[in-house]
Amino acid sequence: MEAIRVESLRHVYGSRIALDDVSFTVQRGEIFGLLGPNGGGKTTLFKILSTLLTPTGGAATIFGDPLSAPSAVRRHLGVVFQHPSLDAKLTVAENLTCHGQLYGLHGTELAERSAAVLQRLGLAERTGDRVEILSGGLQRRTELAKALLHRPPLLLLDEPSTGLDPGARRDFMQYLRQLREQQSVTIVLTTHDMEEAERCDRVAILHLGRLVSVGSAAELKDAVGGDVVVMQTLDPEALRCKIRERFGCDPTVVDGTLRVERPRGHEFVRDVVEAFPDDLTLVTYGKPTLEDVFIHLTGHRLWADGGEEATT
């Protein structure tokens, strides 16, 4: 059953197209990632789904309610923004109390819900601590506790691991999986972190406002078609021509390196080193990553803020 349906969504800022004919669905109980570089359209899509921005065109529904009825949609949502929304001078418990009262929670019900969500997120011993003394990971968990207090069936998270170290990032993703498994909460998160995207059930890749592919991490990597061989050389174009002539394949040039997708990449590495030993400074190969998927689909590196275009 669908939690979210997005159909031909489009948004324009002046003359700049931020989203261009984006369509996808998210199933109930799914952890769904929106992966892309800065400027790819993730934040615009997040704002539209969280009812903070009205799209220029297209439509979307959340649990059957259209975005054109924001009051109905907001009843389904718990939202964690990229930038902290906690009051650093208040304690963990006080932050939850203020937030709960905005949703009409009071007295015993508010106290019981706060205690339950703080226990579940490992914050029960920190309820009296001011937020300003907490680590980044604990602050992020407090943000999540706020978002869960009114028991929404859908969590929208904008770059949830921003500012977290690798260990805290893994812990945070573990909490999200527990929410999905124990309470069937649907989770949609934006990210440019590959490890975070790998832990999602499915990933939608956005580039320059367009949705270029959707699938599980395994499905997306299988579509690359073989091992990824990366070659460093002083003259990429010259070596590219030699490889094309000798092996009949056409590497792409990305950030000054040559990249080619080949089955049995270790054999290709051996052959190219034997053929052009003086042209190579370093050769590596491995199974495709989501970064390789992004390059395969767009000709750009994910981390380049829109990227350096590959030579094709």
C-alpha positions in Angstrom: 0.0 0.0 0.0 1.3 3.4 -0.9 2.3 6.0 1.6 3.3 8.7 -1.0 2.5 9.1 -4.6 4.2 11.8 -6.6 3.1 12.5 -10.2 4.9 14.8 -12.7 6.0 17.2 -9.9 7.5 20.4 -11.1 8.9 23.5 -9.4 10.5 26.6 -10.8 12.3 29.4 -9.1 12.2 32.3 -11.6 14.0 30.9 -14.6 15.6 28.0 -12.8 13.9 24.6 -12.9 14.4 22.9 -9.5 12.1 19.9 -10.2 11.3 18.6 -13.6 8.5 16.0 -14.1 9.4 13.9 -11.0 7.2 10.8 -10.4 7.6 8.0 -7.8 5.8 6.1 -5.1 6.8 5.2 -1.5 5.3 2.1 0.1 4.1 2.0 3.7 6.7 0.9 6.1 9.5 1.7 3.6 12.8 3.6 4.3 13.1 5.6 1.1 16.1 7.7 0.3 16.4 10.8 -2.0 20.0 10.8 -3.1 21.7 13.6 -5.0 24.2 16.5 -4.9 23.5 20.0 -3.7 21.3 21.6 -6.2 19.9 18.3 -7.4 16.3 19.0 -6.2 16.2 17.1 -2.9 15.5 20.1 -0.6 12.8 21.5 -2.9 11.1 18.1 -3.0 11.4 17.8 0.8 9.8 21.2 1.3 6.9 20.3 -1.0 6.3 17.0 0.7 6.3 18.7 4.1 3.8 21.2 2.8 6.2 24.2 3.2 6.2 24.9 -0.5 3.5 24.7 -3.2 4.7 23.0 -6.4 4.5 24.8 -9.7 3.0 21.8 -11.3 2.1 18.2 -10.9 0.5 16.5 -7.8 1.3 14.4 -4.8 -0.7 12.6 -2.1 0.3 11.4 1.3 -1.8 8.5 2.6 -4.4 9.5 0.1 -4.6 13.2 1.1 -3.5 15.7 -1.6 -0.8 18.3 -0.9 -3.5 20.8 -1.8 -5.0 20.0 1.6 -2.0 20.8 3.8 -3.9 20.6 7.1 -4.9 17.0 6.4 -1.4 16.0 5.2 0.3 17.5 8.3 -1.6 15.0 10.5 0.4 12.2 8.9 3.9 13.9 9.3 6.8 14.0 11.6 9.5 16.3 10.3 13.2 16.6 11.1 14.9 19.5 9.4 18.5 19.6 8.4 19.1 22.6 10.7 18.4 22.0 14.5 15.0 23.2 15.7 15.7 22.5 19.4 15.9 25.2 22.1 19.5 24.7 23.4 18.8 26.4 26.7 15.9 24.0 27.5 16.3 20.5 28.7 15.4 17.5 26.6 12.1 17.0 28.5 11.2 20.7 28.2 11.8 20.6 24.4 9.4 17.7 24.1 6.8 19.4 26.4 6.8 22.5 24.3 6.5 20.5 21.1 3.8 18.2 22.4 1.6 21.2 23.6 1.7 22.5 20.0 -0.1 19.2 19.0 -2.6 19.5 21.8 -1.0 17.0 24.2 -1.1 17.8 27.9 -0.9 16.3 31.3 -0.6 12.5 31.8 -0.8 11.8 28.1 2.0 14.1 27.2 4.2 12.8 30.1 3.6 9.2 29.1 4.3 9.7 25.5 7.5 11.7 26.2 8.7 9.0 28.6 8.0 6.3 26.0 9.7 7.9 23.1 12.8 9.0 25.2 13.1 5.5 26.5 12.9 4.0 23.0 15.6 6.4 21.7 18.0 5.9 24.6 17.4 9.3 26.1 15.7 8.3 29.3 18.8 9.2 31.4 19.2 12.6 29.7 15.8 14.1 30.1 17.0 16.8 32.6 20.1 17.7 30.6 20.1 21.0 28.6 20.3 20.4 24.9 23.4 22.6 24.6 25.6 20.1 26.5 24.5 17.0 24.4 26.6 15.5 21.7 25.5 15.9 18.1 24.2 12.4 18.0 22.1 12.9 21.1 20.7 16.2 19.8 19.7 14.4 16.6 17.9 11.7 18.6 16.1 14.5 20.6 15.0 16.0 17.3 13.7 12.6 16.3 11.9 12.2 19.6 10.1 15.5 19.0 9.0 14.3 15.5 7.7 11.0 16.9 5.8 12.5 19.9 2.5 12.8 18.1 2.9 9.3 16.6 3.0 10.1 12.9 2.9 7.3 10.4 5.4 9.2 8.1 8.8 10.7 9.0 10.4 13.2 6.6 14.1 13.7 7.4 16.2 16.3 5.6 19.9 15.3 5.7 19.4 13.6 9.1 23.1 12.7 9.7 24.5 16.2 9.1 27.2 16.9 11.6 27.3 13.3 13.0 30.4 11.2 13.1 30.3 7.8 11.4 29.4 5.9 14.6 26.6 8.3 15.5 25.4 8.1 11.9 25.2 4.3 12.0 23.4 4.4 15.3 20.9 6.9 14.0 20.1 4.7 11.0 19.7 1.8 13.4 17.0 3.7 15.3 15.2 4.4 12.0 15.2 0.7 11.1 13.8 -0.1 14.5 11.0 2.4 14.0 10.2 0.8 10.7 10.3 -2.8 12.0 8.5 -2.2 15.4 6.0 0.5 14.4 5.7 0.3 10.6 6.7 4.0 10.3 7.4 5.1 6.8 10.6 7.1 6.5 11.7 9.4 3.7 15.1 11.0 4.0 17.2 13.2 1.8 20.9 12.5 1.7 24.2 12.8 -0.2 25.9 10.2 2.1 26.5 6.9 0.3 26.5 4.8 3.4 23.2 6.3 4.5 21.6 5.7 1.1 22.9 2.1 1.1 20.8 1.4 4.3 17.6 2.5 2.6 15.1 0.0 1.2 15.0 2.0 -2.1 16.8 5.0 -3.4 15.7 7.7 -5.8 18.6 9.5 -7.5 18.0 13.1 -8.4 20.2 15.2 -10.7 19.5 18.7 -11.9 15.9 18.4 -10.9 15.2 15.2 -12.7 14.7 11.7 -11.3 17.2 9.6 -13.1 16.6 6.2 -11.4 14.8 4.5 -8.6 15.5 1.1 -7.0 17.2 -0.8 -4.2 21.0 -0.1 -3.9 21.6 -3.7 -5.2 19.4 -3.1 -8.2 21.0 0.2 -9.1 24.5 -1.2 -8.8 23.6 -4.3 -10.9 22.5 -2.0 -13.7 26.1 -0.6 -14.0 27.1 -3.8 -15.7 30.4 -5.1 -14.4 33.3 -4.0 -12.3 34.4 -0.4 -12.3 38.0 0.2 -13.4 39.6 3.5 -12.5 42.9 4.5 -14.2 45.1 7.5 -13.3 47.4 8.8 -16.0 49.2 12.0 -16.9 47.4 12.3 -20.2 43.8 10.9 -19.9 42.8 11.7 -23.5 45.8 10.0 -25.0 45.3 6.9 -23.0 41.6 6.9 -23.7 42.3 6.8 -27.4 44.9 3.9 -27.0 42.4 1.9 -24.9 39.6 2.5 -27.4 41.8 1.3 -30.3 43.3 -1.7 -28.4 40.3 -3.0 -26.5 37.3 -1.6 -28.3 35.8 0.1 -25.2 35.5 3.8 -24.6 36.4 5.0 -21.0 35.0 8.3 -19.7 37.1 11.0 -18.2 35.9 12.1 -14.8 38.0 14.5 -12.6 41.1 13.7 -14.6 40.8 9.9 -14.3 39.6 7.3 -16.8 36.7 5.1 -15.8 35.4 2.0 -17.6 32.8 -0.6 -16.7 33.9 -4.1 -17.6 32.9 -7.7 -16.6 35.8 -9.5 -14.9 37.6 -6.2 -14.2 40.7 -7.9 -12.8 41.4 -9.4 -16.2 41.0 -6.0 -17.9 43.4 -4.4 -15.3 46.0 -7.1 -16.1 45.6 -6.5 -19.8 45.7 -2.7 -19.7 48.8 -2.7 -17.4 50.6 -5.1 -19.8 49.6 -3.1 -22.8 50.4 0.4 -21.5 52.7 0.1 -18.4 54.3 3.5 -19.0 51.0 5.4 -19.3 49.5 4.4 -16.0 50.3 5.8 -12.5 47.5 3.9 -10.7 44.8 1.4 -11.6 42.0 0.2 -9.2 38.9 -1.8 -9.7 36.0 -3.0 -7.7 32.3 -3.7 -7.6 30.1 -0.7 -8.3 29.2 1.7 -5.5 26.3 4.2 -5.5 28.8 6.8 -6.5 29.6 4.7 -9.6 25.9 4.4 -10.3 25.5 8.2 -10.1 28.5 8.7 -12.5 27.1 6.0 -14.8 23.7 7.7 -15.0 24.7 11.3 -15.1 28.4 11.6 -16.2 29.1 13.6 -13.0 30.5 12.9 -9.6 28.0 13.3 -6.8 30.3 15.4 -4.6 31.0 18.1 -7.2 27.9 20.2 -6.5 26.5 19.4 -9.9 29.7 17.9 -11.0 32.4 18.0 -13.6 30.9 16.7 -16.7 32.5 13.5 -18.0 33.9 13.4 -21.5 32.0 10.9 -23.5 
